[in-house]
Amino acid sequence: MVVPQGNRMKPRISVVINTLNEEGNLPYALRSVHTWADEIIVVDMHSEDRTVEIAREYGARVYFHDRIAAFDGARAFAVSQATGEWVFLLDADEMIPQPLSLKLMQIASDDTADVVIVSRLNYLLGGPLGNTGWGPYQDRHPRFFKKDKIDLNPRIHSFIHPALGARVLTLPYQAKMLFHHFNYVDCAQFLEKLNRYTSVEAQQAFERRENVSYAKAIFSTVAEFVTRYFRNRGYRDGWRGLYLSGFMAMYRWATYAKLQELRATGGKNEIIEKYHRAAEELTASYEGEHPHEGG
């Protein structure tokens, strides 16, 4: 409910969540926002579990979106459904602690910013990360914003940007002023998403007519590991930091390999067609011949 505060009205806050088969995570995300958000928007990609039912139990307005590999396109649709002046973009496997929610409401009420950049604490394979580029002092996102003060684009990992002239506030890293991300539960999940995301990124790079060279692919892959493990102090995260650094180097390598594949061959369908033509030629060479019968 909108209530007056002096000469100003309390700003309306929408929390927006995209989902796909998130019945295990979604209740925790919703519990962290349903007591203070003026509305909750859930955009679901036709989940096959209880995701939609759970969302409605918490009073969320549910919309549906076709399943797409470039997930950020569905995010843009979700933001467009919000009716609040302010939006917090939350993933189903994320939570907002109470001190952060109070701070965000104060910022919105006092109108001291248009876009707020918040630190994120990532959990990976059962434990929190302090470094490796995913530590809370390294991993910051513009997740709380006025709808008319941001620019959205479908480019993967580069979805939200403050609009020209927007007042941007970066909250200093503090233990209670960050949101929590309960990320990959095992290596198999990481590799599955790595495969999906690198395909999207390579396709987008191909459509932008980006070039790739052997030197660039090698340098970027090695630099990714060195940056994460040494410069971003991944070694302090123990075995998690080591393997995350390796996985992210693999991400670079796979993206360049898929981009090279598209540029050189036209992609999977073109290769399948080429193989079929070769198989047809081989089949034609057998016509008129018969197996040699033993006597």
Beta strands, then each sheet from edge to edge (+ up, - down):
strand 1: 4-5
strand 2: 8-9
strand 3: 13-19
strand 4: 39-44
strand 5: 61-64
strand 6: 86-91
strand 7: 94-95
strand 8: 115-124
strand 9: 127-128
strand 10: 140-146
strand 11: 150-152
strand 12: 160-162
strand 13: 168-170
strand 14: 178-182
sheet 1: 1+ 2-
sheet 2: 5+ 4+ 3+ 6+ 10- 8+ 9-
sheet 3: 5+ 4+ 3+ 6+ 10- 8+ 13+
sheet 4: 5+ 4+ 3+ 6+ 10- 8+ 14+ 7-
sheet 5: 11+ 12-
end
